Amino acid sequence: MFCRDTLSRICSTDQRREDWSSMRTLVLNADYPRFLAWLYGRHPGLDTASYAEQMAARNASLFGVADFYSRNFTALGHQAADVHVNNLSLQSAWAREHGMTLGTDAGLGASRKQRLPGWLQRTIAPLKPALRPWARRLGLSPRLSEQAERVVLAQIEDFKPELILNQDVFYVSTGLVRRMRDLGVRVVIGQVGIEPTKGEDWNAYDLMLSQLPRVVGSFRAAGVRAEVCHLAFEPAVLDALSLAPTPDIDVSFVGSVSEDHRDRIALLEFVAERHDLKLWGNIPNSLPVTSPLRRCFQGEVWGSEMYDVLRRSRISLNSHIDMAGEEAGNMRLFEATGVGSFLLTDFKRNLHTLFEPERGRGGLAVA
């Protein structure tokens, strides 16, 4: 999952330490609020459990990248840990165990985007990178409260990382990254899969990573060091899943449907009008009421439940976010094929660099 050669080159420029073969590494991430509601809803009392118990439940869900980065850093001989910056129950437990206070009702400036009319969401979608700074000020973009930021900084002081890998550049602002550096963090790397926000001080980072060359190009054009780093499938997922279910879904799609996915919506609507498509994900209020996708909606699935849907599907559909252009690289490519599902995906010119013919657990076809 990680660009080891790139990391080595970055670390070799820091003359304060001769041996970077073992580093204290902290991975920062954030979770969808809807996932957190699902996680704590299926585990009554988890919100008052210890930090270790809550972290174990979060990792066992298999949602997102879970602890995949930190466990692989550890396997390579580094000391590594995870912080989920916007999980207030988890962060509150850490604060409580370290003599601090963080209320679970502390404001995160949660996004109010869904309150905007659908036509307005569709209109502003292409302008998001330029509008995000104003959206943050208006509470339309996620951010941490000052209290939540203080807890994150205390975790950094406690763990004393030499390297921070930040996988959520929205909750963790560049201003907060600067404050982290003031605590003695030597290397800070950011990872992002969408168009970067305009006007941000991205030079707060030593390196920016993205699976999309277009995003890397945007950073480089702004004078920021950036490299392409593709995603991958974590084999440990297979050990954590139950026995494979019998396929009983003809065609499925699992993922987001939003104003940023117009090509995806067009593809899914085309399929929905001709086949028995089952859609797991979100239905935004910007989707017209006449869309055939509304009758395909099955609700949301997360982590292990998502993998089960993929394994139950005879065909799993994939379509990239509009801004991906001609380059493939989203996580669904690897999640679906990793658990053995047959994936039908949109054509991208670099697919042959990510998959080898007749190799892997699942099948892959392009459309």
C-alpha positions as CSV (number, residue, x, y, z in Angstrom):
1,M,0.0,0.0,0.0
2,F,2.9,2.4,0.7
3,C,5.6,3.7,-1.5
4,R,8.6,2.4,0.4
5,D,11.2,3.8,-2.1
6,T,9.7,7.2,-2.0
7,L,9.6,7.2,1.8
8,S,13.2,6.2,1.9
9,R,14.2,9.1,-0.4
10,I,12.2,11.6,1.8
11,C,13.8,10.3,5.0
12,S,17.3,10.3,3.6
13,T,17.1,14.1,3.2
14,D,16.8,14.5,6.9
15,Q,20.3,14.6,8.3
16,R,19.2,14.6,11.9
17,R,19.0,10.8,11.9
18,E,21.3,8.4,10.1
19,D,19.2,5.3,10.4
20,W,15.6,5.4,9.3
21,S,15.1,1.7,9.2
22,S,13.0,1.9,12.3
23,M,10.7,4.8,12.9
24,R,7.9,5.8,15.3
25,T,5.0,6.2,12.8
26,L,1.5,7.6,13.5
27,V,-1.3,7.1,11.0
28,L,-4.1,9.7,11.1
29,N,-7.5,9.0,9.6
30,A,-11.1,9.9,9.8
31,D,-14.3,8.0,9.4
32,Y,-17.7,8.8,7.8
33,P,-20.1,9.8,10.5
34,R,-22.7,7.3,9.1
35,F,-20.2,4.5,9.6
36,L,-19.5,5.6,13.2
37,A,-23.3,5.6,13.8
38,W,-23.5,2.0,12.4
39,L,-20.4,0.8,14.4
40,Y,-21.6,2.1,17.8
41,G,-25.2,1.1,17.0
42,R,-24.3,-2.6,16.6
43,H,-22.1,-2.5,19.7
44,P,-24.2,-1.1,22.6
45,G,-22.0,0.3,25.3
46,L,-19.0,0.5,23.1
47,D,-19.0,4.3,23.4
48,T,-18.1,4.1,27.1
49,A,-15.5,1.3,26.7
50,S,-11.8,1.8,27.0
51,Y,-9.7,3.2,24.2
52,A,-8.2,-0.2,23.5
53,E,-11.6,-1.9,23.3
54,Q,-13.0,0.8,21.0
55,M,-10.0,0.7,18.7
56,A,-10.1,-3.1,18.5
57,A,-13.8,-3.0,17.5
58,R,-13.0,-0.3,14.9
59,N,-10.3,-2.4,13.4
60,A,-12.4,-5.6,13.5
61,S,-15.0,-3.9,11.4
62,L,-12.6,-4.0,8.4
63,F,-14.0,-0.7,7.2
64,G,-11.7,1.5,5.0
65,V,-8.1,0.7,5.7
66,A,-8.7,-0.3,9.3
67,D,-5.2,-0.8,10.8
68,F,-3.7,-2.1,7.6
69,Y,-1.1,0.6,7.3
70,S,0.0,0.5,10.9
71,R,0.2,-3.3,11.0
72,N,2.3,-3.4,7.9
73,F,4.6,-0.6,9.3
74,T,5.0,-2.8,12.4
75,A,5.7,-5.9,10.2
76,L,8.6,-3.9,8.6
77,G,10.1,-3.2,12.0
78,H,8.6,0.2,12.8
79,Q,6.6,1.2,15.9
80,A,3.2,2.3,14.5
81,A,-0.2,3.4,15.8
82,D,-3.5,4.8,14.5
83,V,-5.5,7.8,15.4
84,H,-9.1,8.3,14.2
85,V,-9.3,12.0,14.6
86,N,-13.1,12.5,14.3
87,N,-14.3,9.5,16.3
88,L,-15.3,11.5,19.4
89,S,-16.2,8.4,21.5
90,L,-12.8,6.9,20.8
91,Q,-10.9,10.1,21.2
92,S,-12.8,10.9,24.4
93,A,-11.7,7.6,25.9
94,W,-8.1,8.4,25.1
95,A,-8.5,11.8,26.7
96,R,-10.2,10.4,29.8
97,E,-7.4,7.9,30.2
98,H,-4.8,10.6,30.0
99,G,-6.3,13.2,32.3
100,M,-8.0,15.3,29.6
101,T,-11.6,16.0,28.7
102,L,-13.3,15.7,25.3
103,G,-17.0,15.6,25.3
104,T,-18.7,13.4,22.7
105,D,-20.9,16.4,21.9
106,A,-17.9,18.5,21.0
107,G,-18.6,20.2,17.7
108,L,-16.8,18.9,14.6
109,G,-18.3,21.3,12.2
110,A,-20.1,18.4,10.5
111,S,-20.9,19.0,6.9
112,R,-24.3,20.5,6.2
113,K,-24.0,19.8,2.4
114,Q,-27.1,17.6,2.3
115,R,-29.2,20.6,3.3
116,L,-28.4,22.4,0.0
117,P,-30.8,22.0,-2.8
118,G,-29.9,19.3,-5.3
119,W,-29.6,21.7,-8.2
120,L,-27.1,23.8,-6.3
121,Q,-25.0,20.7,-5.3
122,R,-24.8,19.7,-9.0
123,T,-23.9,23.3,-10.0
124,I,-21.0,23.8,-7.6
125,A,-19.5,20.3,-7.9
126,P,-16.8,21.3,-10.4
127,L,-15.9,24.3,-8.2
128,K,-15.3,22.4,-5.0
129,P,-11.5,22.7,-4.8
130,A,-11.8,26.5,-4.9
131,L,-14.9,26.8,-2.7
132,R,-13.7,24.5,0.2
133,P,-12.0,27.3,2.2
134,W,-15.2,29.2,2.3
135,A,-17.2,26.1,2.9
136,R,-15.1,25.3,5.9
137,R,-15.8,28.8,7.4
138,L,-19.5,28.4,6.8
139,G,-19.6,24.9,8.4
140,L,-20.3,23.1,5.1
141,S,-17.0,21.2,5.3
142,P,-15.8,18.9,8.0
143,R,-13.3,20.2,10.6
144,L,-12.1,19.4,14.1
145,S,-13.1,21.6,17.0
146,E,-10.2,23.3,18.9
147,Q,-10.8,20.8,21.8
148,A,-10.6,17.9,19.4
149,E,-7.4,19.3,17.9
150,R,-5.8,19.6,21.4
151,V,-6.4,15.9,22.0
152,V,-4.8,15.0,18.7
153,L,-1.8,17.1,19.6
154,A,-1.6,15.5,23.0
155,Q,-1.6,12.1,21.3
156,I,1.4,13.2,19.2
157,E,3.2,14.5,22.2
158,D,2.5,11.1,24.0
159,F,3.5,8.8,21.1
160,K,6.4,11.1,19.8
161,P,6.2,10.0,16.1
162,E,9.0,10.7,13.8
163,L,6.7,10.2,10.8
164,I,3.1,11.1,10.5
165,L,1.0,9.7,7.6
166,N,-2.2,11.8,7.4
167,Q,-4.9,10.2,5.4
168,D,-7.6,12.8,5.9
169,V,-6.5,16.3,4.8
170,F,-10.0,17.8,5.5
171,Y,-10.4,17.1,9.2
172,V,-6.7,17.6,9.7
173,S,-6.0,21.1,8.3
174,T,-2.7,22.4,7.2
175,G,-2.7,24.7,10.2
176,L,-3.0,21.7,12.5
177,V,-0.1,20.0,10.5
178,R,2.1,23.1,11.3
179,R,1.3,22.7,15.0
180,M,2.3,19.1,14.8
181,R,5.6,20.0,13.3
182,D,6.2,22.4,16.2
183,L,6.1,19.3,18.4
184,G,9.2,17.9,16.7
185,V,7.6,15.6,14.0
186,R,10.3,15.3,11.4
187,V,8.4,14.0,8.4
188,V,4.7,14.6,7.5
189,I,3.2,12.9,4.5
190,G,-0.4,13.5,3.3
191,Q,-2.5,11.1,1.2
192,V,-5.5,12.2,-0.8
193,G,-7.6,10.8,-3.6
194,I,-9.5,13.8,-4.8
195,E,-8.7,17.3,-6.2
196,P,-6.7,19.3,-3.5
197,T,-8.3,22.4,-2.0
198,K,-7.1,25.6,-3.7
199,G,-5.3,28.2,-1.5
200,E,-4.1,25.7,1.2
201,D,-0.6,25.7,2.5
202,W,0.3,22.3,1.2
203,N,4.0,23.0,1.8
204,A,3.3,22.1,5.4
205,Y,3.8,18.5,4.1
206,D,7.1,16.9,3.1
207,L,5.3,14.8,0.5
208,M,1.8,14.3,-0.9
209,L,0.6,10.9,-2.2
210,S,-2.3,10.1,-4.4
211,Q,-3.3,7.2,-6.6
212,L,-4.4,9.6,-9.3
213,P,-1.8,11.2,-11.5
214,R,-4.0,14.2,-12.0
215,V,-4.0,15.0,-8.3
216,V,-0.2,14.5,-8.2
217,G,0.1,16.9,-11.1
218,S,-2.0,19.5,-9.2
219,F,0.3,19.4,-6.2
220,R,3.4,19.6,-8.3
221,A,2.0,22.6,-10.2
222,A,1.6,24.3,-6.8
223,G,5.3,23.6,-6.0
224,V,4.5,20.7,-3.6
225,R,6.5,17.5,-3.7
226,A,4.1,14.7,-4.8
227,E,4.2,11.1,-6.0
228,V,1.7,8.5,-7.3
229,C,1.1,5.7,-4.8
230,H,-1.5,3.1,-5.8
231,L,-3.9,1.4,-3.4
232,A,-4.0,-2.3,-2.8
233,F,-5.8,-5.2,-1.1
234,E,-4.9,-6.3,2.4
235,P,-4.7,-10.1,2.4
236,A,-5.5,-10.3,6.1
237,V,-9.1,-9.4,5.2
238,L,-9.5,-12.9,3.8
239,D,-8.5,-14.4,7.2
240,A,-11.0,-12.2,9.0
241,L,-14.0,-13.0,6.9
242,S,-16.4,-15.9,7.4
243,L,-16.8,-18.7,4.8
244,A,-17.8,-17.3,1.4
245,P,-21.5,-17.0,0.9
246,T,-23.4,-18.5,-2.1
247,P,-23.7,-15.9,-4.9
248,D,-27.3,-14.7,-5.0
249,I,-27.0,-11.2,-6.4
250,D,-26.8,-10.8,-10.2
251,V,-25.4,-7.3,-10.4
252,S,-24.3,-5.0,-7.6
253,F,-22.7,-1.7,-7.0
254,V,-21.3,-0.7,-3.6
255,G,-20.2,2.9,-3.1
256,S,-21.0,6.6,-3.3
257,V,-23.5,8.2,-5.6
258,S,-23.1,12.0,-5.6
259,E,-22.8,15.1,-7.8
260,D,-19.1,14.1,-8.1
261,H,-20.0,10.9,-9.9
262,R,-22.1,11.9,-12.9
263,D,-20.6,9.3,-15.2
264,R,-21.2,6.7,-12.5
265,I,-24.8,7.7,-12.2
266,A,-25.3,7.5,-15.9
267,L,-23.7,4.0,-16.0
268,L,-25.8,2.7,-13.1
269,E,-29.0,4.1,-14.5
270,F,-28.3,2.4,-17.8
271,V,-27.8,-0.9,-16.0
272,A,-30.7,-0.4,-13.7
273,E,-33.1,0.0,-16.7
274,R,-32.0,-3.3,-18.1
275,H,-31.0,-5.6,-15.3
276,D,-31.8,-6.4,-11.6
277,L,-29.2,-4.0,-10.1
278,K,-28.8,-3.9,-6.4
279,L,-27.2,-0.7,-5.1
280,W,-25.6,-0.3,-1.6
281,G,-24.5,3.1,-0.6
282,N,-26.0,6.6,-0.3
283,I,-28.8,8.2,-2.2
284,P,-28.2,12.0,-2.2
285,N,-31.0,14.5,-2.3
286,S,-29.5,15.8,-5.6
287,L,-30.6,12.6,-7.3
288,P,-33.8,13.2,-9.3
289,V,-36.9,11.5,-7.9
290,T,-37.4,9.9,-11.3
291,S,-34.0,8.1,-11.3
292,P,-34.3,4.3,-11.5
293,L,-31.5,4.0,-8.9
294,R,-34.0,4.9,-6.2
295,R,-35.7,1.5,-6.5
296,C,-32.3,-0.3,-6.5
297,F,-31.2,1.2,-3.2
298,Q,-30.6,-1.5,-0.5
299,G,-29.2,0.7,2.2
300,E,-25.6,1.1,3.4
301,V,-23.0,-1.6,4.2
302,W,-19.7,-1.2,5.9
303,G,-16.5,-3.2,6.3
304,S,-17.1,-7.0,6.5
305,E,-20.7,-6.6,5.5
306,M,-19.6,-4.8,2.3
307,Y,-17.1,-7.6,1.5
308,D,-20.0,-10.1,1.9
309,V,-22.1,-8.2,-0.6
310,L,-19.2,-8.3,-3.0
311,R,-18.7,-12.1,-2.5
312,R,-22.5,-12.6,-3.0
313,S,-22.4,-10.8,-6.3
314,R,-22.0,-12.6,-9.6
315,I,-21.0,-9.2,-11.1
316,S,-19.7,-6.2,-9.1
317,L,-19.8,-2.9,-11.0
318,N,-17.2,-0.2,-10.7
319,S,-17.0,3.4,-12.0
320,H,-14.5,6.0,-11.0
321,I,-15.1,9.5,-9.7
322,D,-15.4,12.0,-12.6
323,M,-12.2,13.8,-11.8
324,A,-10.2,10.5,-12.3
325,G,-10.1,11.1,-16.0
326,E,-8.3,8.3,-17.9
327,E,-6.6,6.8,-14.8
328,A,-7.9,4.0,-12.7
329,G,-7.1,3.6,-9.0
330,N,-10.1,3.6,-6.7
331,M,-10.3,1.2,-3.8
332,R,-13.2,-0.9,-5.2
333,L,-10.9,-2.3,-7.9
334,F,-8.9,-4.1,-5.2
335,E,-11.7,-4.8,-2.7
336,A,-13.8,-6.6,-5.2
337,T,-11.1,-8.6,-6.9
338,G,-9.3,-9.2,-3.7
339,V,-12.3,-11.2,-2.3
340,G,-12.8,-13.1,-5.5
341,S,-15.7,-11.1,-7.1
342,F,-16.0,-10.6,-10.9
343,L,-15.5,-6.9,-11.4
344,L,-16.9,-5.0,-14.4
345,T,-15.2,-1.6,-14.5
346,D,-15.0,1.4,-16.7
347,F,-12.0,1.5,-19.1
348,K,-8.9,3.4,-18.0
349,R,-5.7,3.5,-19.9
350,N,-3.5,2.3,-16.9
351,L,-5.6,-0.8,-15.9
352,H,-2.9,-3.1,-17.4
353,T,-0.4,-1.6,-14.9
354,L,-2.6,-2.5,-11.9
355,F,-3.7,-6.0,-12.9
356,E,-2.0,-8.9,-14.7
357,P,-4.0,-11.2,-17.0
358,E,-5.1,-14.5,-15.4
359,R,-3.8,-13.6,-12.0
360,G,-5.6,-12.7,-8.8
361,R,-8.6,-14.2,-7.0
362,G,-11.4,-12.5,-9.0
363,G,-12.1,-11.7,-12.6
364,L,-11.8,-8.3,-14.3
365,A,-13.6,-7.0,-17.4
366,V,-13.7,-3.5,-18.8
367,A,-16.5,-1.6,-20.4
